[in-house]
């Protein structure tokens, strides 16, 4: 019998009861709550391994409950349940700490699969507090120098700017900065992907809002700066800030003051700010797309996270780690790579960096037929020495497409004769994986693009 304790949170008694019966039949220990507020009370009274919560609930909704759990019970995994119309929001919630999301109607097999993955993912908070660099794997001098810099800056209140390509692990470095800070590591680490939200929603997410601030604001809501009070906030994709929001962020950095949307009361932000980007901010300043004064305020401490191709000596360590983790999740027993497979891994340039390597190793563990991952278990892209998962690089895939995209972009509705995935890959390649610019060229919202990236399995662009 599995003694994992699961809390089901849904204001619909039929769905709540159905999930309860479904999970009890699979021998889980299950408790129920009718809304987020009741769930918070249950979490205070007893420990849970997993929370399954509806996105839309009265009083405290799924997103607020997620923020509460990630701040106070980071070892607890959260799975969100959403209707079709909220999928793009749910994808963003994953970037804020949710383990995964399920869409209604819920399929029992899919639910079981997600639960098993969530419960088999290591989340030992005590280990990460004892070892602030837990999860960072590498002995290459560039990584060791980076970790030395993290130690040096952690105890200062200085703002940190993390620069590096997509997939290099900027989020993990930001978490290490937080854990190394003796003043802040017992408080919240809060992150937000700025490029995934439109300006109006991003401002509300950052600073919060009061009831009636805009249509749909039916209650007061805390912003990320307020949730991070005393701790650290990671502003990922800082280059996506509009000029208006850049001014407001500059005030927060200079004066530590801000107002909720629709409010006249001034609040104080006691947080360390870590900003991250995969673009060259100094070039954006020269182009007039980013405020020079804000750039210098952010760039107090600049840390560059090296791409994987510059630290290939770490590949064997990373491969071993990812294979072991996938084996634990899938109940398999592999002992690494054959010499031939390892040579292919070492020769590849890894344009998607660590996230691409992680995806390749997970795929290899799934397909492996023997005790070691062999050449045939690797994607053709690696075996041929070209491309991204699963077959070609974005540049190569774009060359396979007929015609070309002009500088004004192309709307997806005008390109139905082309496969959607290839159109998106082509545009991403042309804008060097700048997802904000890609969404503009495609004529779709950024959140829609994020959902399509996840749905279509476009791995290279999805992680920072």
Backbone torsions as a table, in degrees:
resi	resn	phi	psi	omega
1	UNK	NA	137.5	177.4
2	UNK	-87.1	119.5	-177.2
3	UNK	-93.8	14.8	177.7
4	UNK	-63.2	134.5	-176.2
5	UNK	-100.6	125.8	-175.9
6	UNK	-120.0	137.0	176.0
7	UNK	-107.9	121.3	178.5
8	UNK	-100.5	125.4	-176.1
9	UNK	-124.0	113.6	179.5
10	UNK	-160.1	135.7	-178.7
11	UNK	-80.9	-9.8	176.9
12	UNK	-90.0	112.1	-175.8
13	UNK	-62.0	-29.7	179.6
14	UNK	-69.1	-46.6	178.9
15	UNK	-66.3	-42.2	-179.8
16	UNK	-60.7	-45.5	180.0
17	UNK	-68.2	-37.3	178.8
18	UNK	-63.2	-44.5	178.2
19	UNK	-64.1	-39.2	179.0
20	UNK	-59.1	-50.0	-179.0
21	UNK	-64.8	-40.1	-179.0
22	UNK	-61.6	-42.1	-177.5
23	UNK	-77.5	-36.3	177.0
24	UNK	-63.6	-35.7	178.7
25	UNK	-65.1	-22.8	177.7
26	UNK	-97.8	13.9	170.5
27	UNK	72.2	25.6	171.6
28	UNK	-86.7	154.2	171.9
29	UNK	-87.6	120.2	-169.2
30	UNK	-124.9	136.5	169.9
31	UNK	-121.5	161.2	-177.6
32	UNK	-127.8	152.2	173.6
33	UNK	-141.5	144.3	-175.5
34	UNK	-88.5	-12.1	175.6
35	UNK	-162.4	177.1	-176.2
36	UNK	-64.6	-35.6	-179.4
37	UNK	-64.2	-44.1	177.4
38	UNK	-64.6	-36.7	178.6
39	UNK	-63.1	-40.7	178.2
40	UNK	-59.4	-40.0	177.4
41	UNK	-64.8	-41.7	178.5
42	UNK	-63.3	-40.3	-179.9
43	UNK	-64.2	-30.9	177.8
44	UNK	-71.4	-31.3	-173.7
45	UNK	-84.8	-30.1	-178.2
46	UNK	-155.0	155.8	-177.5
47	UNK	-80.0	147.5	175.1
48	UNK	-130.1	150.4	176.6
49	UNK	-89.4	-28.5	-173.1
50	UNK	-151.4	141.1	174.5
51	UNK	-120.3	128.4	174.1
52	UNK	-111.4	113.7	-171.0
53	UNK	-128.2	142.1	174.0
54	UNK	-72.0	146.4	-179.4
55	UNK	-69.0	-45.6	-172.5
56	UNK	-106.2	110.4	179.9
57	UNK	-142.6	156.3	176.2
58	UNK	-71.6	162.9	177.9
59	UNK	64.0	-81.6	-180.0
60	UNK	-116.7	113.1	-176.6
61	UNK	-83.5	-179.4	-175.4
62	UNK	-62.1	-37.5	-178.8
63	UNK	-68.3	-42.9	177.3
64	UNK	-65.4	-38.7	177.2
65	UNK	-64.3	-40.1	177.2
66	UNK	-59.4	-47.7	179.0
67	UNK	-60.2	-40.7	178.7
68	UNK	-62.6	-44.5	-178.6
69	UNK	-67.3	-44.3	-178.5
70	UNK	-65.2	-30.2	178.9
71	UNK	-78.8	-40.0	-172.8
72	UNK	-104.3	-27.0	-178.3
73	UNK	-134.3	64.1	-173.6
74	UNK	-62.2	-17.4	179.3
75	UNK	-79.9	-9.0	-178.4
76	UNK	-90.2	127.1	177.1
77	UNK	-82.7	148.7	-178.6
78	UNK	-127.1	128.2	173.5
79	UNK	-114.2	126.3	-179.8
80	UNK	-96.8	144.5	175.0
81	UNK	-108.4	130.0	-175.3
82	UNK	-137.1	152.4	169.3
83	UNK	-79.9	169.3	-175.2
84	UNK	-56.7	-39.8	-175.1
85	UNK	-69.3	-14.0	-175.9
86	UNK	-106.9	13.4	-175.1
87	UNK	-61.6	-44.1	-178.8
88	UNK	-61.9	-36.2	176.6
89	UNK	-67.1	-39.2	-179.9
90	UNK	-65.1	-38.3	177.1
91	UNK	-60.4	-41.4	177.1
92	UNK	-64.2	-36.7	178.9
93	UNK	-61.9	-34.3	177.0
94	UNK	-61.4	-38.5	178.4
95	UNK	-69.4	-16.6	176.8
96	UNK	-97.7	4.3	172.9
97	UNK	127.3	-10.4	176.5
98	UNK	-65.6	143.2	-179.0
99	UNK	-72.0	-42.3	179.9
100	UNK	-167.9	177.4	175.9
101	UNK	-136.7	154.7	177.3
102	UNK	-125.0	143.1	178.1
103	UNK	-101.9	147.0	178.0
104	UNK	-79.6	144.6	-4.0
105	UNK	-74.5	145.0	-174.9
106	UNK	-81.2	130.4	177.4
107	UNK	-93.2	128.3	-176.5
108	UNK	-54.5	-41.2	-178.5
109	UNK	-65.0	-41.3	179.0
110	UNK	-66.3	-41.6	178.6
111	UNK	-59.8	-46.6	-179.6
112	UNK	-61.4	-41.5	-179.3
113	UNK	-63.0	-45.1	-179.3
114	UNK	-66.8	-40.6	179.2
115	UNK	-62.2	-44.4	-179.9
116	UNK	-60.8	-42.8	178.6
117	UNK	-64.8	-39.9	-179.3
118	UNK	-65.9	-43.0	-177.4
119	UNK	-74.6	-21.9	179.8
120	UNK	-93.1	0.7	178.3
121	UNK	-87.7	123.2	-179.4
122	UNK	-63.3	129.5	177.9
123	UNK	-139.5	52.0	-177.8
124	UNK	-83.5	99.2	-177.3
125	UNK	-63.7	-36.3	-177.9
126	UNK	-62.8	-36.5	179.1
127	UNK	-63.1	-42.4	-178.2
128	UNK	-71.5	-29.6	176.3
129	UNK	-71.3	-37.9	178.2
130	UNK	-71.7	-35.2	178.0
131	UNK	-120.3	96.9	-176.5
132	UNK	-63.3	-16.5	-179.6
133	UNK	-102.9	18.4	176.1
134	UNK	-58.6	131.5	-179.7
135	UNK	95.6	-11.4	177.2
136	UNK	-98.8	115.2	-174.7
137	UNK	-115.2	123.9	177.9
138	UNK	161.8	137.4	176.5
139	UNK	-115.0	-0.2	-180.0
140	UNK	-61.8	143.4	-178.7
141	UNK	-53.9	-34.5	-179.2
142	UNK	-65.9	-36.7	177.8
143	UNK	-73.7	-42.2	179.2
144	UNK	-62.9	-37.8	176.7
145	UNK	-66.2	-39.2	178.0
146	UNK	-62.7	-43.3	-180.0
147	UNK	-66.5	-35.2	175.3
148	UNK	-62.5	-40.2	177.2
149	UNK	-65.3	-39.2	178.0
150	UNK	-59.8	-45.9	178.3
151	UNK	-60.0	-40.4	-175.3
152	UNK	-68.6	-37.1	-174.5
153	UNK	-92.7	-13.2	-170.5
154	UNK	-60.3	-39.3	-174.8
155	UNK	-83.7	-6.1	176.1
156	UNK	-91.0	158.2	178.3
157	UNK	-85.2	7.9	-170.7
158	UNK	-63.2	143.9	172.3
159	UNK	-69.9	141.6	-176.7
160	UNK	-119.4	135.5	174.5
161	UNK	-111.0	117.8	178.5
162	UNK	-99.4	123.5	177.9
163	UNK	-118.8	143.3	179.9
164	UNK	166.9	160.0	-179.4
165	UNK	-66.2	162.9	175.1
166	UNK	-60.0	136.4	175.7
167	UNK	88.1	3.4	-176.9
168	UNK	-83.6	-16.5	177.6
169	UNK	105.0	33.1	-179.2
170	UNK	-63.5	-36.4	179.3
171	UNK	-62.9	-40.3	-179.9
172	UNK	-65.2	-38.6	177.9
173	UNK	-66.3	-40.4	177.4
174	UNK	-60.7	-40.7	177.3
175	UNK	-64.4	-37.0	178.5
176	UNK	-65.1	-40.3	176.8
177	UNK	-58.8	-44.4	179.1
178	UNK	-62.6	-45.9	-176.7
179	UNK	-69.8	-26.4	179.2
180	UNK	-80.3	-12.5	-176.7
181	UNK	-86.5	106.8	-175.6
182	UNK	-64.9	-22.5	-179.7
183	UNK	-79.3	-30.3	-169.1
184	UNK	-116.1	-12.5	-170.8
185	UNK	-69.5	-12.2	175.3
186	UNK	-92.6	-1.9	176.5
187	UNK	-104.2	-173.9	-170.8
188	UNK	-76.1	144.5	165.1
189	UNK	-107.1	115.5	-175.0
190	UNK	-120.5	136.1	179.3
191	UNK	-129.1	155.6	177.2
192	UNK	-147.5	135.6	177.0
193	UNK	-90.9	102.8	-172.8
194	UNK	-67.3	-29.7	-177.4
195	UNK	-75.7	-10.3	-175.4
196	UNK	-92.0	-3.8	-173.0
197	UNK	-126.8	144.9	173.4
198	UNK	-69.2	163.1	-172.5
199	UNK	-55.6	-47.2	-176.0
200	UNK	-63.5	-42.1	179.9
201	UNK	-72.5	-36.3	179.3
202	UNK	-62.5	-42.3	178.7
203	UNK	-60.7	-42.9	178.6
204	UNK	-65.2	-40.5	179.1
205	UNK	-63.8	-38.4	-177.9
206	UNK	-73.8	-48.0	-169.3
207	UNK	-109.6	-9.0	-177.7
208	UNK	83.5	175.4	177.2
209	UNK	-149.4	164.1	176.0
210	UNK	-105.5	160.8	-179.5
211	UNK	-57.4	132.8	179.1
212	UNK	83.8	4.6	-178.9
213	UNK	-63.0	-32.2	177.3
214	UNK	-159.6	169.6	-179.4
215	UNK	-58.9	124.9	-178.9
216	UNK	99.8	-11.5	178.0
217	UNK	-84.2	84.0	-172.3
218	UNK	-89.7	-7.0	177.6
219	UNK	-153.9	162.0	173.6
220	UNK	-64.6	146.0	179.5
221	UNK	-141.0	135.6	176.6
222	UNK	-72.6	144.7	173.6
223	UNK	-94.0	174.5	-177.3
224	UNK	-66.0	-34.4	177.6
225	UNK	-63.4	-37.8	178.9
226	UNK	-70.1	-41.1	178.5
227	UNK	-64.5	-30.9	-177.4
228	UNK	-87.8	5.5	-175.1
229	UNK	-52.6	125.8	-177.8
230	UNK	88.7	-13.6	-176.0
231	UNK	-116.8	-135.3	-174.0
232	UNK	-130.7	141.6	173.7
233	UNK	-120.5	131.3	176.6
234	UNK	-102.6	117.7	176.4
235	UNK	-99.2	92.6	-177.8
236	UNK	-80.1	146.9	-176.9
237	UNK	55.8	52.2	-177.9
238	UNK	-61.6	-23.3	-179.7
239	UNK	-66.7	-13.3	-178.4
240	UNK	-82.6	-5.5	-180.0
241	UNK	-63.0	133.4	174.8
242	UNK	-75.2	163.0	178.9
243	UNK	-54.0	-41.0	-179.1
244	UNK	-63.6	-42.9	179.5
245	UNK	-72.0	-29.7	176.4
246	UNK	-60.4	-40.3	178.2
247	UNK	-62.6	-44.1	-178.7
248	UNK	-68.1	-36.9	177.5
249	UNK	-67.9	-37.3	177.8
250	UNK	-58.8	-40.4	178.6
251	UNK	-65.3	-39.2	178.7
252	UNK	-62.1	-43.3	-178.2
253	UNK	-68.1	-42.5	-176.2
254	UNK	-75.2	-46.8	-171.4
255	UNK	-111.1	-9.5	-176.8
256	UNK	61.3	33.7	-178.1
257	UNK	-126.7	148.4	176.2
258	UNK	-161.8	168.0	174.1
259	UNK	-125.1	145.4	170.1
260	UNK	-64.0	153.3	177.4
261	UNK	-62.3	126.3	179.5
262	UNK	84.0	5.3	-177.0
263	UNK	-115.0	153.8	176.9
264	UNK	-104.8	-9.4	-179.9
265	UNK	-78.2	137.0	179.8
266	UNK	-93.6	134.8	-179.1
267	UNK	-116.3	154.6	-178.7
268	UNK	-105.7	136.8	-178.4
269	UNK	-105.3	105.5	175.1
270	UNK	-97.6	78.9	-176.9
271	UNK	-141.0	153.8	165.4
272	UNK	-90.8	133.4	-179.8
273	UNK	-102.1	124.6	171.1
274	UNK	-116.3	121.2	178.7
275	UNK	-106.8	144.6	-178.7
276	UNK	-133.2	146.1	178.4
277	UNK	-156.6	151.1	172.7
278	UNK	-105.5	12.1	178.2
279	UNK	-114.0	165.8	179.1
280	UNK	-88.8	101.7	-176.0
281	UNK	-64.8	-34.9	180.0
282	UNK	-62.3	-35.2	176.7
283	UNK	-68.9	-37.4	177.6
284	UNK	-66.1	-33.5	175.5
285	UNK	-63.0	-45.7	179.9
286	UNK	-61.9	-32.7	-179.1
287	UNK	-83.6	-1.9	-179.7
288	UNK	77.1	16.0	-178.2
289	UNK	-97.5	-7.7	-179.9
290	UNK	-143.6	135.6	-176.3
291	UNK	-64.7	133.2	-179.4
292	UNK	-66.5	-41.1	-179.2
293	UNK	-66.0	-37.0	177.3
294	UNK	-68.2	-39.8	179.1
295	UNK	-57.4	-45.2	-178.2
296	UNK	-71.0	-29.3	175.8
297	UNK	-70.4	-37.0	178.7
298	UNK	-74.7	-32.6	-170.3
299	UNK	-90.6	35.9	177.1
300	UNK	-65.1	-50.1	174.1
301	UNK	-121.8	118.7	-179.4
302	UNK	-108.1	124.3	178.7
303	UNK	-121.0	129.7	178.1
304	UNK	-103.8	124.6	177.4
305	UNK	-92.1	117.1	-172.5
306	UNK	-71.0	146.3	175.0
307	UNK	-70.6	160.1	-175.8
308	UNK	-64.2	-31.6	-178.8
309	UNK	-66.3	-18.1	178.5
310	UNK	-91.2	-3.8	-179.0
311	UNK	-138.4	49.9	-174.7
312	UNK	-65.6	-20.4	177.8
313	UNK	-64.6	-17.4	177.9
314	UNK	-85.5	-8.2	-176.3
315	UNK	-56.9	-46.4	179.1
316	UNK	-57.1	-39.9	179.2
317	UNK	-65.1	-45.1	-178.7
318	UNK	-66.4	-40.9	178.7
319	UNK	-60.8	-46.8	179.1
320	UNK	-58.9	-42.9	-179.2
321	UNK	-63.6	-48.5	-176.3
322	UNK	-68.9	-36.3	177.1
323	UNK	-65.7	-44.4	-179.9
324	UNK	-62.2	-41.4	-179.2
325	UNK	-66.8	-42.6	179.0
326	UNK	-66.6	-37.1	178.0
327	UNK	-62.6	-40.5	178.2
328	UNK	-63.0	-41.8	-177.8
329	UNK	-68.9	-32.4	-174.1
330	UNK	-103.3	-1.7	179.8
331	UNK	68.7	30.7	179.0
332	UNK	-107.3	167.5	-177.7
333	UNK	-133.2	92.0	178.3
334	UNK	-114.0	156.5	-175.6
335	UNK	-121.8	33.7	175.1
336	UNK	109.3	-155.8	-177.4
337	UNK	-110.5	152.9	169.2
338	UNK	-70.3	162.7	-179.9
339	UNK	-59.6	-39.5	-179.4
340	UNK	-65.9	-41.5	179.1
341	UNK	-67.0	-40.1	179.0
342	UNK	-63.4	-38.0	179.1
343	UNK	-63.1	-39.4	177.5
344	UNK	-64.1	-42.3	178.6
345	UNK	-62.1	-39.9	-178.9
346	UNK	-70.1	-30.3	-177.1
347	UNK	-81.8	-21.5	-176.0
348	UNK	-73.5	150.0	-175.0
349	UNK	-89.6	-12.2	174.4
350	UNK	52.7	62.9	178.1
351	UNK	-62.9	-24.6	177.4
352	UNK	-89.6	1.5	175.0
353	UNK	59.8	-146.0	-170.0
354	UNK	-65.2	-35.9	179.7
355	UNK	-64.0	-38.7	177.3
356	UNK	-64.8	-43.1	178.3
357	UNK	-60.7	-43.2	179.1
358	UNK	-59.6	-44.7	179.9
359	UNK	-65.5	-40.0	179.5
360	UNK	-63.5	-43.4	-178.9
361	UNK	-68.8	-36.4	176.8
362	UNK	-63.6	-43.9	177.8
363	UNK	-61.6	-41.9	-178.3
364	UNK	-64.5	-39.3	178.6
365	UNK	-64.3	-39.5	178.5
366	UNK	-61.5	-41.9	-172.9
367	UNK	-89.3	-16.5	-173.6
368	UNK	-59.5	133.2	-179.4
369	UNK	-106.2	-10.5	-177.2
370	UNK	-124.6	-171.9	-175.5
371	UNK	-74.6	-17.0	177.4
372	UNK	-127.3	149.0	174.1
373	UNK	-68.7	126.5	-178.1
374	UNK	-111.9	176.6	-176.7
375	UNK	-55.5	-42.3	-177.3
376	UNK	-66.4	-17.2	179.6
377	UNK	-83.9	-10.1	-178.8
378	UNK	-90.7	152.9	178.7
379	UNK	-62.7	153.1	177.8
380	UNK	-57.5	-31.8	179.5
381	UNK	-56.5	-40.9	179.1
382	UNK	-74.7	-42.5	-176.4
383	UNK	-64.2	-30.8	-179.9
384	UNK	-88.4	-9.0	-179.4
385	UNK	81.2	8.3	-178.1
386	UNK	-127.4	148.6	158.3
387	UNK	90.1	178.6	177.8
388	UNK	-104.0	170.8	174.3
389	UNK	-66.6	136.2	3.4
390	UNK	-99.2	-15.2	-174.5
391	UNK	-133.5	-42.4	-173.9
392	UNK	-139.0	162.0	172.7
393	UNK	-69.4	162.7	176.7
394	UNK	-60.1	-38.9	179.3
395	UNK	-61.9	-44.6	-178.7
396	UNK	-67.5	-40.7	179.2
397	UNK	-64.5	-36.2	179.8
398	UNK	-65.9	-32.8	-180.0
399	UNK	-70.2	-20.5	179.3
400	UNK	-78.3	-14.7	-175.3
401	UNK	-83.6	143.8	175.7
402	UNK	-72.5	146.4	176.0
403	UNK	75.0	-170.4	179.6
404	UNK	-146.9	160.5	178.7
405	UNK	-95.6	131.2	178.4
406	UNK	-82.3	175.7	-173.2
407	UNK	-68.0	-14.3	178.0
408	UNK	-86.1	-3.5	177.3
409	UNK	87.0	-177.8	179.2
410	UNK	-145.4	130.9	179.1
411	UNK	-77.9	143.5	-179.3
412	UNK	-59.5	-36.5	-178.0
413	UNK	-65.4	-21.6	179.1
414	UNK	-89.9	-0.5	-175.9
415	UNK	-125.1	31.0	-176.4
416	UNK	-64.0	-19.0	178.9
417	UNK	-75.0	-11.7	178.3
418	UNK	-105.7	147.3	176.5
419	UNK	-59.8	134.1	-174.7
420	UNK	-58.8	-41.4	-178.0
421	UNK	-61.5	-40.1	-177.6
422	UNK	-71.0	-35.8	176.7
423	UNK	-62.0	-46.0	-179.2
424	UNK	-64.3	-43.2	178.5
425	UNK	-61.3	-38.9	-179.0
426	UNK	-63.4	-46.3	-179.6
427	UNK	-66.6	-42.5	178.2
428	UNK	-58.6	-40.4	179.5
429	UNK	-65.5	-41.3	-177.4
430	UNK	-68.1	-27.2	179.6
431	UNK	-104.4	16.4	176.8
432	UNK	56.8	41.2	174.5
433	UNK	66.3	24.3	171.1
434	UNK	-81.1	102.7	-171.4
435	UNK	-69.1	-30.6	176.7
436	UNK	-63.2	-47.5	179.0
437	UNK	-66.3	-38.1	179.4
438	UNK	-61.6	-42.1	179.1
439	UNK	-61.9	-39.2	178.5
440	UNK	-63.0	-45.3	-178.1
441	UNK	-66.4	-33.6	-179.4
442	UNK	-80.7	-13.3	179.8
443	UNK	74.4	28.9	179.0
444	UNK	-128.4	166.2	179.0
445	UNK	-75.7	152.3	-179.7
446	UNK	-59.1	-41.3	179.4
447	UNK	-63.1	-35.1	176.9
448	UNK	-64.7	-41.3	178.7
449	UNK	-62.9	-41.7	178.8
450	UNK	-60.8	-41.3	179.3
451	UNK	-64.2	-41.6	-180.0
452	UNK	-66.8	-38.0	177.7
453	UNK	-59.4	-43.6	179.6
454	UNK	-69.4	-45.1	-176.5
455	UNK	-64.3	-38.3	-175.3
456	UNK	-91.3	1.0	176.1
457	UNK	69.5	37.6	177.5
458	UNK	-88.7	92.2	-167.9
459	UNK	-75.3	-36.7	-168.5
460	UNK	-58.5	-34.8	-171.7
461	UNK	-96.1	2.3	-164.5
462	UNK	-92.2	-11.9	-175.3
463	UNK	-132.8	148.3	174.6
464	UNK	-117.4	NA	NA
